[in-house]
């Protein structure tokens, strides 16, 4: 079958590892099902796989793609939940220590078909196109769980969405979801992006968190580092929540961390993590979009045969919204 895959790890020049061509398709194991892919979206995880981050050399070649939407053999239109658990795991999918995502241990969705456990498909509402639905299972699912499950965000509360260096797909989804749910959305964004961030639903946009007029109920960050999480705690009201939905390395300020821990204890703050979401979360997210009319922002749609254009755009930072590959 035709697929887009990483041939080998290339840390310095990731696009040179990208290949388009035929890949073998194994039969579906017991309890698994084949989804004919109609649309799949590009994530930074795919760039990381090309670089070899979190992968072993023997895992290559690997079909890329963490999420998507398509059709089962009986014609049912579905959305693919890309978080795959160990066989026999019972409990929230995000807590399985042996969990993986598509394109790590198992071939991903940038192909004519993708194999997934039967429990990993959720019925697509007719109101959503395949392209819109394909945007949801990774960045949007993470944003939904971070806001409403991990932070417990409620209408009328104020949430600060962090985007100091770039407003990525998780932050974009957070702003749209929080605004649609009736929260007051503040955004921390790079200078020059204020207007585009307001169009996503932010009520106030700041380029420096020292300018915040008051403390907030929730701070969410799709790419926290050691230097920023402690600062985020200082922006909260007593009892507030910081949600870390991503991680990157950075310098550690020991004194700032010590101060943050003091704040954590004596102001009863909460610092929680968020790793994608469960199948139930994905179903709830689909229902939320179906009922509200909210739709993900799509930067561009490209046929899978033009996937290198999408990868180059993401790597070059030329993206606002999701890049969708269609069959």
C-alpha positions as CSV (number, residue, x, y, z in Angstrom):
1,X,0.0,0.0,0.0
2,X,1.1,3.6,-0.5
3,X,2.5,5.3,2.6
4,X,4.6,8.2,3.8
5,X,7.3,6.9,6.1
6,X,10.6,7.6,7.9
7,X,13.4,5.5,6.3
8,X,15.9,6.1,9.2
9,X,16.7,8.6,11.9
10,X,18.2,11.9,10.6
11,X,18.7,14.3,13.6
12,X,20.3,17.1,11.6
13,X,18.3,16.9,8.3
14,X,15.0,15.2,9.2
15,X,13.3,15.8,5.8
16,X,16.0,13.8,4.1
17,X,14.7,10.7,5.9
18,X,11.1,11.2,4.5
19,X,10.0,8.6,1.9
20,X,6.9,8.0,-0.2
21,X,6.2,4.6,-1.6
22,X,4.8,1.1,-1.1
23,X,4.9,-0.5,2.4
24,X,3.7,-4.0,3.3
25,X,0.3,-4.3,5.1
26,X,0.1,-7.1,7.6
27,X,-3.3,-8.8,8.4
28,X,-5.2,-7.3,11.3
29,X,-4.4,-9.1,14.5
30,X,-7.3,-10.5,16.6
31,X,-9.2,-7.6,18.2
32,X,-7.8,-5.1,15.7
33,X,-9.5,-3.5,12.7
34,X,-8.5,-1.9,9.4
35,X,-9.4,1.7,8.8
36,X,-9.3,3.1,5.2
37,X,-7.8,6.5,5.8
38,X,-9.6,9.5,4.3
39,X,-7.6,12.2,6.1
40,X,-4.7,12.4,8.6
41,X,-3.0,15.4,10.2
42,X,0.7,16.3,10.7
43,X,2.0,16.7,14.2
44,X,5.4,17.7,15.6
45,X,5.7,14.1,16.7
46,X,6.2,13.2,13.0
47,X,9.1,15.6,12.8
48,X,10.6,14.1,16.0
49,X,10.3,10.6,14.5
50,X,12.3,11.7,11.4
51,X,14.9,13.1,13.8
52,X,15.0,9.8,15.7
53,X,13.7,11.2,19.0
54,X,12.3,8.5,21.3
55,X,13.0,5.8,18.6
56,X,15.5,3.0,18.2
57,X,17.2,2.5,14.9
58,X,15.7,-1.0,14.5
59,X,12.2,0.6,14.6
60,X,12.8,2.0,11.1
61,X,11.4,2.2,8.5
62,X,8.2,3.5,10.2
63,X,5.0,4.7,8.6
64,X,4.3,8.2,10.1
65,X,1.0,9.7,11.4
66,X,-0.5,9.7,14.9
67,X,-4.1,10.4,14.1
68,X,-6.7,10.3,11.4
69,X,-10.2,9.6,10.2
70,X,-11.6,7.1,7.7
71,X,-14.0,4.3,7.0
72,X,-14.4,0.7,8.4
73,X,-15.0,-2.2,6.1
74,X,-18.8,-1.9,6.7
75,X,-18.8,1.7,5.7
76,X,-18.9,3.2,9.2
77,X,-17.2,6.6,9.4
78,X,-14.8,6.7,12.3
79,X,-12.1,8.8,14.0
80,X,-8.9,6.9,15.1
81,X,-7.7,7.3,18.6
82,X,-3.9,7.0,18.2
83,X,-3.0,6.0,21.8
84,X,-2.5,2.2,21.8
85,X,-2.4,0.3,25.1
86,X,-0.8,-3.0,26.1
87,X,-3.1,-6.0,25.5
88,X,-5.2,-6.6,28.6
89,X,-4.7,-3.1,30.1
90,X,-7.7,-2.0,32.2
91,X,-8.1,1.6,33.3
92,X,-7.6,5.1,31.8
93,X,-5.6,4.7,28.6
94,X,-3.3,7.6,29.6
95,X,-2.0,5.8,32.7
96,X,-0.8,2.6,31.0
97,X,3.0,2.6,31.5
98,X,3.3,0.4,28.3
99,X,1.2,2.7,26.1
100,X,2.4,3.9,22.8
101,X,1.1,6.1,19.9
102,X,0.7,5.2,16.3
103,X,4.0,5.5,14.4
104,X,6.1,4.5,17.4
105,X,5.6,0.7,17.8
106,X,2.9,0.3,15.2
107,X,2.7,1.8,11.7
108,X,0.9,5.1,11.6
109,X,-2.0,6.7,9.6
110,X,-0.1,8.3,6.7
111,X,-1.1,5.4,4.5
112,X,-4.0,4.0,2.5
113,X,-5.0,1.9,5.6
114,X,-4.1,1.9,9.3
115,X,-4.5,-1.0,11.7
116,X,-5.7,-0.2,15.2
117,X,-7.4,-2.0,18.1
118,X,-11.1,-2.1,17.6
119,X,-11.6,-0.1,20.8
120,X,-9.5,2.7,19.3
121,X,-12.2,3.8,16.7
122,X,-14.9,6.3,17.6
123,X,-17.9,7.0,15.4
124,X,-17.5,10.3,13.5
125,X,-20.5,12.7,13.7
126,X,-21.9,13.4,10.2
127,X,-21.5,17.1,10.9
128,X,-17.7,16.9,10.8
129,X,-15.8,16.4,7.6
130,X,-13.0,13.8,7.5
131,X,-10.4,16.6,7.4
132,X,-11.9,18.3,10.5
133,X,-12.3,15.0,12.4
134,X,-8.7,14.0,11.6
135,X,-7.4,17.2,13.4
136,X,-8.8,16.0,16.8
137,X,-7.2,12.9,18.2
138,X,-3.8,14.3,19.1
139,X,-3.5,18.1,19.7
140,X,-7.2,18.8,20.1
141,X,-7.7,15.8,22.4
142,X,-4.7,16.9,24.5
143,X,-6.2,20.4,24.8
144,X,-9.6,19.1,25.7
145,X,-8.4,16.8,28.4
146,X,-6.0,19.5,29.8
147,X,-8.8,22.1,30.1
148,X,-11.8,20.2,31.1
149,X,-10.6,16.9,32.7
150,X,-7.2,17.8,34.3
151,X,-7.9,21.5,35.1
152,X,-11.7,21.2,35.6
153,X,-12.1,24.5,33.8
154,X,-15.6,26.0,34.2
155,X,-17.6,28.7,32.4
156,X,-16.7,32.2,33.7
157,X,-13.2,31.2,34.9
158,X,-10.1,32.8,33.4
159,X,-7.5,30.6,31.7
160,X,-4.1,31.8,30.5
161,X,-2.8,29.9,27.5
162,X,1.0,30.0,27.2
163,X,2.7,30.5,23.9
164,X,5.8,32.5,24.6
165,X,7.8,31.3,21.6
166,X,5.1,30.0,19.2
167,X,1.4,29.4,19.2
168,X,1.3,25.8,18.3
169,X,-1.6,23.5,17.5
170,X,-2.3,22.5,21.2
171,X,-2.4,26.2,22.3
172,X,-4.6,27.0,19.3
173,X,-7.0,24.3,20.2
174,X,-7.0,25.4,23.9
175,X,-8.0,28.9,23.0
176,X,-10.9,27.8,20.7
177,X,-12.2,25.2,23.2
178,X,-12.0,27.4,26.3
179,X,-13.7,30.4,24.5
180,X,-16.5,28.1,23.2
181,X,-17.0,26.7,26.7
182,X,-17.7,30.2,28.2
183,X,-14.3,30.8,29.8
184,X,-12.4,34.0,29.7
185,X,-9.3,33.4,27.6
186,X,-6.0,35.2,28.1
187,X,-3.1,34.3,25.9
188,X,0.7,34.9,26.2
189,X,2.0,35.1,22.6
190,X,5.0,36.3,20.7
191,X,5.0,39.9,19.6
192,X,3.3,40.4,16.2
193,X,0.9,37.5,16.7
194,X,-1.7,39.4,18.8
195,X,-4.3,39.8,16.1
196,X,-4.2,36.2,14.9
197,X,-4.5,35.0,18.5
198,X,-7.5,37.2,19.1
199,X,-9.2,35.7,16.1
200,X,-8.8,32.2,17.8
201,X,-10.9,33.4,20.7
202,X,-8.5,35.1,23.1
203,X,-10.1,38.0,24.9
204,X,-6.8,39.5,26.0
205,X,-3.3,39.0,24.5
206,X,-0.1,39.7,26.4
207,X,3.5,39.4,25.2
208,X,4.9,39.5,28.7
209,X,3.3,37.7,31.7
210,X,4.4,40.4,34.1
211,X,1.7,42.6,32.5
212,X,-1.2,40.4,33.6
213,X,-3.7,42.6,35.5
214,X,-4.6,39.9,38.0
215,X,-4.2,36.2,38.9
216,X,-5.9,33.5,36.8
217,X,-7.8,30.3,37.7
218,X,-5.9,28.1,35.2
219,X,-2.6,28.2,33.3
220,X,-2.1,25.7,30.5
221,X,1.1,25.2,28.5
222,X,1.6,22.8,25.6
223,X,5.4,23.0,25.9
224,X,6.6,23.8,29.4
225,X,10.2,23.7,30.4
226,X,12.1,23.7,33.7
227,X,12.5,27.5,33.5
228,X,8.8,28.3,32.9
229,X,6.6,26.0,35.0
230,X,7.7,27.6,38.3
231,X,6.9,31.0,36.8
232,X,3.4,29.8,35.8
233,X,2.6,28.9,39.5
234,X,3.1,32.6,40.4
235,X,0.3,33.6,38.0
236,X,-2.4,31.6,39.7
237,X,-5.0,32.6,42.3
238,X,-4.8,30.5,45.5
239,X,-6.1,27.0,44.7
240,X,-5.5,27.4,41.0
241,X,-4.1,24.9,38.5
242,X,-1.2,24.7,36.1
243,X,-1.5,22.0,33.4
244,X,1.6,20.8,31.6
245,X,0.6,19.2,28.3
246,X,4.1,19.0,26.8
247,X,7.7,19.2,27.7
248,X,10.9,20.7,26.3
249,X,14.3,21.1,28.0
250,X,15.5,24.4,29.4
251,X,17.7,25.9,32.0
252,X,16.6,25.4,35.7
253,X,16.6,28.3,38.1
254,X,17.0,26.6,41.4
255,X,15.9,29.6,43.4
256,X,12.8,30.0,41.3
257,X,11.9,26.3,41.8
258,X,12.4,26.7,45.6
259,X,10.0,29.7,45.6
260,X,7.5,27.8,43.4
261,X,7.5,24.9,45.8
262,X,6.8,27.3,48.6
263,X,3.9,28.7,46.6
264,X,2.6,25.2,45.8
265,X,2.3,24.3,49.4
266,X,1.1,27.5,51.1
267,X,-1.3,28.7,48.4
268,X,-2.6,25.1,47.8
269,X,-1.8,25.3,44.1
270,X,-2.0,22.3,41.7
271,X,0.6,21.3,39.1
272,X,-0.8,18.5,36.9
273,X,0.3,16.7,33.8
274,X,-1.7,15.8,30.7
275,X,-0.8,13.1,28.1
276,X,-3.2,13.1,25.2
277,X,-6.5,11.7,26.3
278,X,-8.8,8.6,26.5
279,X,-11.3,7.2,24.1
280,X,-14.0,8.6,26.3
281,X,-12.4,12.1,26.1
282,X,-12.3,11.8,22.3
283,X,-16.0,10.9,22.2
284,X,-16.8,13.8,24.4
285,X,-14.7,16.2,22.3
286,X,-16.5,15.0,19.1
287,X,-19.8,15.6,20.8
288,X,-18.7,19.1,21.9
289,X,-17.8,20.1,18.4
290,X,-20.9,18.6,17.0
291,X,-23.2,20.5,19.4
292,X,-21.4,23.9,19.4
293,X,-20.4,24.1,15.7
294,X,-16.8,24.8,16.7
295,X,-14.3,23.6,14.1
296,X,-10.5,23.2,14.1
297,X,-8.5,25.7,12.2
298,X,-7.0,24.1,9.1
299,X,-3.9,25.7,7.5
300,X,-4.0,23.6,4.4
301,X,-5.1,20.4,2.9
302,X,-2.8,18.4,0.7
303,X,-3.0,15.0,-1.0
304,X,-0.8,12.4,0.7
305,X,1.4,12.4,-2.4
306,X,2.4,16.0,-1.6
307,X,3.2,15.3,2.1
308,X,6.8,16.7,1.8
309,X,5.3,20.1,1.2
310,X,3.5,19.9,4.5
311,X,6.5,18.7,6.4
312,X,8.6,21.5,5.0
313,X,6.0,24.1,6.0
314,X,5.8,22.8,9.6
315,X,9.6,22.6,9.9
316,X,9.8,26.2,8.6
317,X,7.3,27.5,11.0
318,X,4.9,28.6,8.2
319,X,1.8,27.1,9.7
320,X,-1.3,28.5,11.4
321,X,-3.6,25.6,12.2
322,X,-3.4,22.0,11.2
323,X,-1.9,20.5,8.0
324,X,-4.2,17.8,6.7
325,X,-3.2,15.0,4.3
326,X,-6.1,13.5,2.3
327,X,-6.5,10.3,0.4
